[in-house]
Structures are given as structure tokens and as C-alpha cells.
């Protein structure tokens, strides 16, 4: 069976590439892998990398380049209207608080017919009407941004590449290390002749010779009990 492995969003769908259409309700339009048959008889296996919401007018791309366009099926819904926008916002909030899939427009909110929810919104002072129409519930925020933004940046690239600058973790480490402050009598073993702010070499500490063979400094680890 031929596979459909990619989604083409509505603005990019070319009519001449459309070989068939398939009518799906809102649940069937949120799939990852599923055997489907188009309205014109084209059988294919939807095989996406992750579950994706397919909007009315989108298409899935078959392996041979043909497209199958998506049509939202009419469903039995409840249309909620109110006398003012504030009350409609409250209805939408209460539905969202119950994780109810809802389609929100400027003048109405729609959800799948359910008598318990219908009575709830009536109690909020809203008017309800049963209708049959395609259902296009709101997507989650991140999925909606992905569907409409069209950006292909992954999180790693975005974190490390800003305005053409590339900073590796190693470079950041060297830069911060170069600005450590060392005192004149520091026993850290660093060469303090000069600092290169991009990078500096670690120099092995060498003991300075004196008449006793070496100089003791604070932190050398020797017991300095003098009579």
C-alpha cells in the first residue's frame, strides 16, 4: 500500500497535484498512522513522524508526489452565543477548564453535542442551538504555532546561534576562565605575565630555589612550625 508521509498545509496545496479527497471528522483528522481510503477510492497508509492535526483544506502527500486533500466532515455540534463578548469569553474559559475541544469564532463557540455541557453553558446565561457543520476545534498553542509558523529551527540551533554568531560551550568556558582575578602571591600556578582573553595556557608551577632548596608559600602543604 502506498504511504502518505508528509502534510502539505492549505496555502501550499497545488490543485493540479490533488489526486483525491478524503472527508474526515475532527477525531479522524488527528492521526499519526492509519489506513485510509479517499472519497475517490485511493487507498493509502497515513504514516507520519508524529500525530498531527489535519485542517480542512490541508493535504497529505503520497510517496509518488500526488496529494490527497482533507475535507472536514459535518458533525452534530452545539452552537453557543451570548448577548456580549465578555459572557462568551467566560463560556470558552469554562469549556477549556474541562479540556473540552471547542471551536471559537468572533460570535460563537462550538463543541460536540453533549447534554451535560449544554446545561452548563445555559446556566452561564448563554443561548444554545444544535447545528450540523464541519468542526474545527482549536489546536494546542505549540501545535498551532508549528502549523502556521513554518519555521524549521530546532532548540539547539536557536540557543547557540544568534544574529550570525556561533558560540560553543568550550569558548564560553575559556572566556569566563580568562577573567578570574589572581593576587600577586597566588599559588595557583598560572603564568600572569599577560592574559589572552580568548584562551590562556596553564603553566606548571615551578619551585623557586633559595638557600634552603625551595620557597614555601601559603597552601604548599608543609608543616611550618618554627622555633
GROMACS elastic network, one bead per residue, 0.5 to 0.9 nm:
[ bonds ]
;  ai    aj funct       b0    kb
    1    35     6  0.89818   500
    1    43     6  0.71918   500
    1    44     6  0.57909   500
    1    45     6  0.65337   500
    2    43     6  0.75167   500
    2    44     6  0.51215   500
    2    45     6  0.62665   500
    2    46     6  0.89024   500
    2    62     6  0.69160   500
    2    63     6  0.66851   500
    2    64     6  0.82807   500
    3    35     6  0.89840   500
    3    44     6  0.54247   500
    3    46     6  0.58879   500
    3    47     6  0.62819   500
    3    61     6  0.84183   500
    3    62     6  0.57204   500
    3    63     6  0.59230   500
    3    64     6  0.89300   500
    4     7     6  0.81819   500
    4    44     6  0.66278   500
    4    45     6  0.59541   500
    4    47     6  0.57769   500
    4    48     6  0.73972   500
    4    60     6  0.59569   500
    4    61     6  0.52425   500
    4    63     6  0.61134   500
    4    67     6  0.86356   500
    4    68     6  0.87584   500
    5    45     6  0.85068   500
    5    46     6  0.64744   500
    5    47     6  0.51360   500
    5    48     6  0.50769   500
    5    49     6  0.77606   500
    5    60     6  0.72810   500
    5    61     6  0.63371   500
    5    62     6  0.65384   500
    5    63     6  0.70125   500
    6    46     6  0.86748   500
    6    47     6  0.80622   500
    6    48     6  0.63917   500
    6    49     6  0.85565   500
    6    59     6  0.86109   500
    6    60     6  0.57368   500
    6    61     6  0.52652   500
    6    62     6  0.75511   500
    6    63     6  0.88068   500
    7    48     6  0.82439   500
    7    52     6  0.85448   500
    7    54     6  0.79039   500
    7    58     6  0.73002   500
    7    59     6  0.59213   500
    7    61     6  0.60991   500
    8    11     6  0.83110   500
    8    12     6  0.63224   500
    8    13     6  0.62101   500
    8    58     6  0.59054   500
    8    59     6  0.51179   500
    8    60     6  0.58855   500
    8    61     6  0.67901   500
    8    67     6  0.83641   500
    8    69     6  0.89895   500
    9    12     6  0.57166   500
    9    13     6  0.65007   500
    9    54     6  0.83034   500
    9    55     6  0.78970   500
    9    57     6  0.75378   500
    9    59     6  0.64460   500
    9    60     6  0.85838   500
    9   147     6  0.76161   500
    9   148     6  0.85087   500
   10    13     6  0.52645   500
   10    14     6  0.88049   500
   10    55     6  0.79002   500
   10    56     6  0.78376   500
   10    57     6  0.50628   500
   10    59     6  0.69657   500
   10    69     6  0.88044   500
   11    14     6  0.84547   500
   11    57     6  0.85219   500
   11    58     6  0.80639   500
   12    58     6  0.84823   500
   13    16     6  0.88815   500
   13    17     6  0.77622   500
   13    18     6  0.79151   500
   13    57     6  0.80863   500
   13    58     6  0.69739   500
   13    59     6  0.67534   500
   13    67     6  0.81069   500
   13    69     6  0.82280   500
   14    17     6  0.55442   500
   14    18     6  0.69105   500
   14    67     6  0.85677   500
   15    18     6  0.53595   500
   15    19     6  0.87866   500
   15    67     6  0.88552   500
   16    19     6  0.80160   500
   17    65     6  0.76125   500
   17    66     6  0.54531   500
   17    67     6  0.56490   500
   17    68     6  0.85643   500
   18    21     6  0.76495   500
   18    59     6  0.81579   500
   18    66     6  0.61203   500
   18    68     6  0.57276   500
   18    69     6  0.64903   500
   19    40     6  0.86108   500
   19    42     6  0.83544   500
   19    66     6  0.59308   500
   19    67     6  0.56968   500
   19    68     6  0.59351   500
   19    69     6  0.80921   500
   20    38     6  0.61090   500
   20    39     6  0.68380   500
   20    40     6  0.57961   500
   20    41     6  0.79330   500
   20    42     6  0.67770   500
   20    66     6  0.86084   500
   20    67     6  0.69742   500
   20    69     6  0.63834   500
   21    38     6  0.55243   500
   21    39     6  0.56559   500
   21    40     6  0.68472   500
   21    42     6  0.86700   500
   21    59     6  0.83296   500
   21    67     6  0.83900   500
   21    68     6  0.50598   500
   21    70     6  0.58788   500
   21    71     6  0.69249   500
   22    36     6  0.84079   500
   22    37     6  0.71857   500
   22    39     6  0.51029   500
   22    40     6  0.79561   500
   22    68     6  0.67995   500
   22    69     6  0.62789   500
   22    70     6  0.52925   500
   22    71     6  0.59463   500
   22    72     6  0.86063   500
   23    38     6  0.76012   500
   23    39     6  0.69380   500
   23    69     6  0.86534   500
   23    70     6  0.61402   500
   23    72     6  0.57638   500
   23    73     6  0.54538   500
   24    27     6  0.78444   500
   24    28     6  0.55843   500
   24    29     6  0.59910   500
   24    70     6  0.72136   500
   24    71     6  0.62421   500
   24    72     6  0.54144   500
   24    73     6  0.51422   500
   24    74     6  0.87606   500
   25    28     6  0.54293   500
   25    29     6  0.63035   500
   25    71     6  0.84936   500
   25    72     6  0.58098   500
   25    74     6  0.71845   500
   25    75     6  0.70931   500
   25   134     6  0.76770   500
   25   135     6  0.74023   500
   26    29     6  0.51206   500
   26    30     6  0.69260   500
   26    53     6  0.85021   500
   26    54     6  0.85288   500
   26    55     6  0.87419   500
   26    72     6  0.70608   500
   26    73     6  0.76592   500
   26    75     6  0.86425   500
   26   134     6  0.82888   500
   26   135     6  0.62688   500
   26   136     6  0.68084   500
   26   137     6  0.76044   500
   27    30     6  0.56106   500
   27    31     6  0.79961   500
   27    53     6  0.89424   500
   28    31     6  0.63975   500
   28    53     6  0.89649   500
   28    54     6  0.88236   500
   29    52     6  0.78271   500
   29    53     6  0.56775   500
   29    54     6  0.50357   500
   29    55     6  0.72660   500
   29    56     6  0.89002   500
   29    70     6  0.82822   500
   29    72     6  0.80619   500
   30    51     6  0.62664   500
   30    52     6  0.54255   500
   30    54     6  0.62596   500
   31    34     6  0.68787   500
   31    46     6  0.79703   500
   31    47     6  0.88454   500
   31    48     6  0.81867   500
   31    50     6  0.80301   500
   31    52     6  0.58036   500
   31    53     6  0.69395   500
   31    54     6  0.82069   500
   32    46     6  0.67914   500
   32    47     6  0.60342   500
   32    48     6  0.50898   500
   32    49     6  0.68681   500
   32    50     6  0.53142   500
   32    52     6  0.62678   500
   33    45     6  0.70019   500
   33    46     6  0.50197   500
   33    48     6  0.62058   500
   33    49     6  0.85907   500
   33    50     6  0.83754   500
   33    51     6  0.77037   500
   34    44     6  0.86374   500
   34    45     6  0.57952   500
   34    46     6  0.51025   500
   34    47     6  0.68927   500
   35    43     6  0.75295   500
   35    44     6  0.60296   500
   35    46     6  0.60363   500
   35    47     6  0.86459   500
   36    42     6  0.82401   500
   36    43     6  0.58457   500
   36    44     6  0.55421   500
   36    45     6  0.60317   500
   36    46     6  0.69407   500
   37    40     6  0.79695   500
   37    41     6  0.58323   500
   37    42     6  0.53843   500
   37    44     6  0.62843   500
   37    45     6  0.85867   500
   38    41     6  0.50932   500
   38    43     6  0.63331   500
   38    44     6  0.81418   500
   38    68     6  0.73454   500
   38    69     6  0.88707   500
   39    42     6  0.74078   500
   42    68     6  0.84977   500
   44    62     6  0.78789   500
   45    62     6  0.89472   500
   46    60     6  0.80194   500
   46    62     6  0.87439   500
   47    50     6  0.85642   500
   48    51     6  0.68872   500
   48    52     6  0.78346   500
   49    52     6  0.87466   500
   52   143     6  0.82776   500
   53   139     6  0.76438   500
   53   143     6  0.82670   500
   53   147     6  0.88797   500
   54    57     6  0.84387   500
   54    58     6  0.62768   500
   54    59     6  0.78010   500
   54    60     6  0.86580   500
   54    70     6  0.71768   500
   55    58     6  0.54635   500
   55    59     6  0.85021   500
   55    70     6  0.70077   500
   55    71     6  0.78533   500
   55    72     6  0.73358   500
   55   136     6  0.73552   500
   56    59     6  0.85769   500
   56    69     6  0.82684   500
   56    70     6  0.55047   500
   56    72     6  0.50632   500
   56    73     6  0.88510   500
   56   134     6  0.86960   500
   56   136     6  0.78607   500
   57    69     6  0.62124   500
   57    70     6  0.53910   500
   57    71     6  0.61063   500
   57    72     6  0.81062   500
   58    68     6  0.85781   500
   58    69     6  0.58527   500
   58    70     6  0.54242   500
   58    71     6  0.80185   500
   59    67     6  0.59551   500
   59    68     6  0.52646   500
   59    70     6  0.54270   500
   60    66     6  0.85299   500
   60    67     6  0.56617   500
   60    68     6  0.53853   500
   60    69     6  0.65488   500
   60    70     6  0.76928   500
   61    64     6  0.80972   500
   61    65     6  0.60665   500
   61    66     6  0.59276   500
   61    68     6  0.66042   500
   61    69     6  0.88683   500
   62    65     6  0.53595   500
   62    66     6  0.53541   500
   62    67     6  0.60442   500
   62    68     6  0.76142   500
   63    66     6  0.74484   500
   64    67     6  0.89860   500
   71   134     6  0.87546   500
   72    75     6  0.89186   500
   72   133     6  0.88778   500
   72   134     6  0.53903   500
   72   135     6  0.69158   500
   72   136     6  0.77094   500
   73   133     6  0.75926   500
   73   134     6  0.52791   500
   73   135     6  0.74712   500
   74    77     6  0.89631   500
   74   132     6  0.58551   500
   74   135     6  0.68570   500
   75   112     6  0.76628   500
   75   113     6  0.89887   500
   75   131     6  0.81085   500
   75   132     6  0.52331   500
   75   133     6  0.54229   500
   75   134     6  0.57412   500
   75   135     6  0.64494   500
   76   111     6  0.87889   500
   76   112     6  0.63425   500
   76   113     6  0.60812   500
   76   130     6  0.71125   500
   76   131     6  0.59545   500
   76   133     6  0.68849   500
   76   134     6  0.86088   500
   76   135     6  0.86863   500
   77   110     6  0.63314   500
   77   111     6  0.55191   500
   77   114     6  0.84860   500
   77   129     6  0.84053   500
   77   130     6  0.58263   500
   77   131     6  0.53236   500
   77   132     6  0.59058   500
   77   133     6  0.71694   500
   77   134     6  0.87326   500
   77   135     6  0.76743   500
   78   109     6  0.81336   500
   78   110     6  0.55113   500
   78   111     6  0.54689   500
   78   112     6  0.61022   500
   78   113     6  0.52405   500
   78   114     6  0.78998   500
   78   118     6  0.74938   500
   78   128     6  0.63874   500
   78   129     6  0.56603   500
   78   131     6  0.60517   500
   78   132     6  0.84638   500
   79   108     6  0.64079   500
   79   109     6  0.58914   500
   79   111     6  0.70651   500
   79   127     6  0.81532   500
   79   128     6  0.55623   500
   79   129     6  0.50854   500
   79   130     6  0.61019   500
   79   131     6  0.65893   500
   80    88     6  0.79293   500
   80    91     6  0.83392   500
   80   107     6  0.86510   500
   80   108     6  0.53727   500
   80   109     6  0.50650   500
   80   110     6  0.61849   500
   80   111     6  0.84189   500
   80   118     6  0.87429   500
   80   121     6  0.77455   500
   80   122     6  0.88535   500
   80   126     6  0.64054   500
   80   127     6  0.57293   500
   80   129     6  0.66798   500
   80   130     6  0.89735   500
   81    84     6  0.86416   500
   81    87     6  0.89347   500
   81    88     6  0.67643   500
   81   107     6  0.65760   500
   81   109     6  0.68434   500
   81   126     6  0.58504   500
   81   127     6  0.52947   500
   81   128     6  0.65265   500
   81   129     6  0.84138   500
   82    85     6  0.70507   500
   82    86     6  0.86216   500
   82    87     6  0.62447   500
   82    88     6  0.56848   500
   82    91     6  0.89828   500
   82   107     6  0.80392   500
   82   108     6  0.76858   500
   82   125     6  0.73265   500
   82   127     6  0.60753   500
   82   128     6  0.88851   500
   83    86     6  0.87877   500
   83    87     6  0.73732   500
   83    88     6  0.81400   500
   83   125     6  0.88177   500
   83   126     6  0.77610   500
   83   127     6  0.86956   500
   84    87     6  0.57818   500
   84    88     6  0.67353   500
   85    88     6  0.50440   500
   85    89     6  0.61850   500
   85    90     6  0.87537   500
   85   106     6  0.82442   500
   85   107     6  0.76766   500
   86    89     6  0.50505   500
   86    90     6  0.64170   500
   86    91     6  0.88323   500
   87    90     6  0.50347   500
   87    91     6  0.63697   500
   87    92     6  0.87418   500
   87   124     6  0.78433   500
   87   125     6  0.77635   500
   87   126     6  0.75899   500
   88    91     6  0.50411   500
   88    92     6  0.62644   500
   88    93     6  0.86175   500
   88   107     6  0.81012   500
   88   108     6  0.73243   500
   88   109     6  0.75772   500
   88   126     6  0.75698   500
   89    92     6  0.50740   500
   89    93     6  0.61622   500
   89    94     6  0.87613   500
   90    94     6  0.62731   500
   90    95     6  0.86645   500
   90   124     6  0.81142   500
   91    94     6  0.52545   500
   91    95     6  0.62813   500
   91    96     6  0.85926   500
   91   109     6  0.81334   500
   91   120     6  0.89915   500
   91   121     6  0.63453   500
   91   124     6  0.69969   500
   91   126     6  0.77842   500
   92    95     6  0.51718   500
   92    96     6  0.60683   500
   92    97     6  0.85221   500
   92   102     6  0.79121   500
   92   104     6  0.76772   500
   92   109     6  0.69922   500
   93    96     6  0.50606   500
   93    97     6  0.60435   500
   93    98     6  0.87687   500
   94    98     6  0.65705   500
   94    99     6  0.88591   500
   94   100     6  0.89574   500
   94   120     6  0.89309   500
   94   121     6  0.84357   500
   95    98     6  0.52700   500
   95    99     6  0.64414   500
   95   100     6  0.54121   500
   95   101     6  0.79497   500
   95   102     6  0.74884   500
   95   111     6  0.88574   500
   95   117     6  0.80813   500
   95   121     6  0.86118   500
   96   100     6  0.57038   500
   96   101     6  0.76223   500
   96   102     6  0.78108   500
   97   100     6  0.76832   500
   99   102     6  0.88286   500
  100   111     6  0.74869   500
  100   112     6  0.87958   500
  101   110     6  0.86861   500
  101   111     6  0.64062   500
  101   112     6  0.78588   500
  101   137     6  0.56414   500
  101   138     6  0.69533   500
  101   139     6  0.86115   500
  102   109     6  0.67002   500
  102   110     6  0.55387   500
  102   112     6  0.78760   500
  102   135     6  0.84578   500
  102   136     6  0.77898   500
  102   138     6  0.60902   500
  103   108     6  0.83941   500
  103   109     6  0.56688   500
  103   110     6  0.50008   500
  103   111     6  0.65444   500
  103   135     6  0.69840   500
  103   136     6  0.56644   500
  103   138     6  0.55075   500
  104   107     6  0.81737   500
  104   108     6  0.63426   500
  104   110     6  0.65297   500
  104   136     6  0.87668   500
  104   137     6  0.74464   500
  104   138     6  0.71462   500
  105   108     6  0.53103   500
  105   109     6  0.61009   500
  105   110     6  0.83565   500
  106   109     6  0.83335   500
  110   113     6  0.89072   500
  110   135     6  0.77267   500
  110   136     6  0.87978   500
  110   137     6  0.80096   500
  111   114     6  0.81544   500
  111   117     6  0.88985   500
  111   135     6  0.78926   500
  111   137     6  0.78368   500
  112   135     6  0.81884   500
  113   117     6  0.81177   500
  113   118     6  0.75848   500
  113   130     6  0.74308   500
  113   131     6  0.89714   500
  114   117     6  0.55399   500
  114   118     6  0.60841   500
  114   119     6  0.88024   500
  115   119     6  0.61961   500
  115   120     6  0.86123   500
  116   119     6  0.53482   500
  116   120     6  0.63658   500
  116   121     6  0.89818   500
  117   121     6  0.63409   500
  117   122     6  0.85791   500
  118   121     6  0.54429   500
  118   122     6  0.62458   500
  118   123     6  0.86871   500
  118   128     6  0.71155   500
  119   122     6  0.50198   500
  119   123     6  0.61923   500
  119   124     6  0.88189   500
  120   123     6  0.51046   500
  120   124     6  0.66227   500
  121   125     6  0.67718   500
  121   126     6  0.57523   500
  121   127     6  0.78254   500
  121   128     6  0.78421   500
  122   125     6  0.52842   500
  122   126     6  0.50288   500
  122   127     6  0.62641   500
  122   128     6  0.70295   500
  123   126     6  0.72556   500
  132   135     6  0.88761   500
  136   139     6  0.87900   500
  138   141     6  0.86620   500
  138   144     6  0.82567   500
  139   142     6  0.82276   500
  139   143     6  0.63260   500
  139   144     6  0.56207   500
  140   143     6  0.53716   500
  140   144     6  0.60394   500
  140   145     6  0.86456   500
  141   144     6  0.52157   500
  141   145     6  0.62618   500
  141   146     6  0.87326   500
  142   145     6  0.51449   500
  142   146     6  0.62422   500
  142   147     6  0.86686   500
  143   146     6  0.50578   500
  143   147     6  0.61225   500
  143   148     6  0.86833   500
  144   147     6  0.51225   500
  144   148     6  0.62220   500
  144   149     6  0.81620   500
  145   148     6  0.53841   500
  145   149     6  0.54113   500
  145   150     6  0.81949   500
  146   149     6  0.53444   500
  146   150     6  0.62073   500
  146   151     6  0.71746   500
  146   152     6  0.89285   500
  147   150     6  0.64751   500
  148   151     6  0.87337   500
  149   152     6  0.89807   500
  151   154     6  0.88377   500
  153   156     6  0.82873   500
  153   157     6  0.65207   500
  153   158     6  0.63715   500
  154   157     6  0.56236   500
  154   158     6  0.62906   500
  154   159     6  0.87319   500
  155   158     6  0.51975   500
  155   159     6  0.61385   500
  155   160     6  0.88265   500
  156   159     6  0.52244   500
  156   160     6  0.64317   500
  156   161     6  0.85366   500
  157   160     6  0.53895   500
  157   161     6  0.57266   500
  157   162     6  0.87890   500
  158   161     6  0.55824   500
  158   162     6  0.70468   500
  159   162     6  0.75621   500
  160   165     6  0.79174   500
  160   166     6  0.60086   500
  160   167     6  0.59354   500
  160   168     6  0.72368   500
  160   169     6  0.89328   500
  161   164     6  0.61736   500
  161   165     6  0.55046   500
  161   167     6  0.70794   500
  162   165     6  0.54430   500
  162   166     6  0.71381   500
  162   167     6  0.89898   500
  163   166     6  0.87321   500
  167   170     6  0.82493   500
  167   171     6  0.64137   500
  167   172     6  0.69412   500
  168   171     6  0.53004   500
  168   172     6  0.65150   500
  168   173     6  0.87954   500
  169   172     6  0.52389   500
  169   173     6  0.63187   500
  169   174     6  0.88785   500
  170   173     6  0.51063   500
  170   174     6  0.63286   500
  170   175     6  0.86943   500
  171   174     6  0.52101   500
  171   175     6  0.61796   500
  171   176     6  0.87398   500
  171   198     6  0.76766   500
  171   199     6  0.84680   500
  172   175     6  0.51946   500
  172   176     6  0.63232   500
  172   177     6  0.85933   500
  173   176     6  0.54329   500
  173   177     6  0.61343   500
  173   178     6  0.86705   500
  174   177     6  0.50900   500
  174   178     6  0.61335   500
  174   197     6  0.79732   500
  174   198     6  0.65429   500
  174   199     6  0.57604   500
  174   200     6  0.79890   500
  175   178     6  0.53472   500
  175   179     6  0.70185   500
  175   197     6  0.61233   500
  175   198     6  0.57249   500
  175   199     6  0.69486   500
  176   179     6  0.55874   500
  176   180     6  0.72528   500
  176   197     6  0.86894   500
  177   180     6  0.56723   500
  177   197     6  0.87386   500
  177   199     6  0.85113   500
  177   200     6  0.88623   500
  178   181     6  0.85839   500
  178   195     6  0.69732   500
  178   196     6  0.72369   500
  178   197     6  0.55086   500
  178   198     6  0.73743   500
  178   199     6  0.67713   500
  178   200     6  0.68839   500
  179   195     6  0.85839   500
  179   197     6  0.73841   500
  182   185     6  0.81900   500
  182   186     6  0.60109   500
  182   188     6  0.82525   500
  182   190     6  0.88158   500
  182   192     6  0.83032   500
  183   186     6  0.51213   500
  183   187     6  0.88950   500
  184   187     6  0.89974   500
  184   192     6  0.89126   500
  185   217     6  0.82985   500
  185   218     6  0.87139   500
  186   189     6  0.75209   500
  186   190     6  0.83657   500
  186   218     6  0.88267   500
  187   190     6  0.80767   500
  187   205     6  0.82357   500
  187   217     6  0.74063   500
  187   218     6  0.74279   500
  187   219     6  0.71765   500
  187   220     6  0.80565   500
  188   205     6  0.77709   500
  189   202     6  0.76785   500
  189   203     6  0.63403   500
  189   204     6  0.59537   500
  189   206     6  0.79143   500
  190   201     6  0.80347   500
  190   202     6  0.58088   500
  190   203     6  0.55148   500
  190   204     6  0.73560   500
  190   205     6  0.71901   500
  191   194     6  0.75698   500
  191   195     6  0.85736   500
  191   200     6  0.88575   500
  191   201     6  0.78200   500
  191   202     6  0.71135   500
  191   203     6  0.59344   500
  191   204     6  0.86348   500
  191   205     6  0.85265   500
  192   195     6  0.68781   500
  194   200     6  0.89515   500
  195   198     6  0.87530   500
  195   199     6  0.80139   500
  195   200     6  0.64167   500
  196   199     6  0.54429   500
  196   200     6  0.54812   500
  196   201     6  0.88151   500
  197   200     6  0.72389   500
  203   206     6  0.87400   500
  207   213     6  0.88753   500
  207   214     6  0.60596   500
  207   215     6  0.68456   500
  207   216     6  0.88191   500
  208   213     6  0.81263   500
  208   214     6  0.56247   500
  208   215     6  0.59116   500
  209   212     6  0.75136   500
  209   213     6  0.51576   500
  209   215     6  0.64417   500
  210   213     6  0.51035   500
  210   214     6  0.53109   500
  210   215     6  0.64095   500
  211   214     6  0.75028   500
  212   215     6  0.76132   500
  216   219     6  0.86179   500
  216   220     6  0.64758   500
  216   222     6  0.78642   500
  216   224     6  0.87401   500
  217   220     6  0.57689   500
  217   221     6  0.89149   500
  218   221     6  0.79416   500
  219   222     6  0.80571   500
  220   223     6  0.89153   500
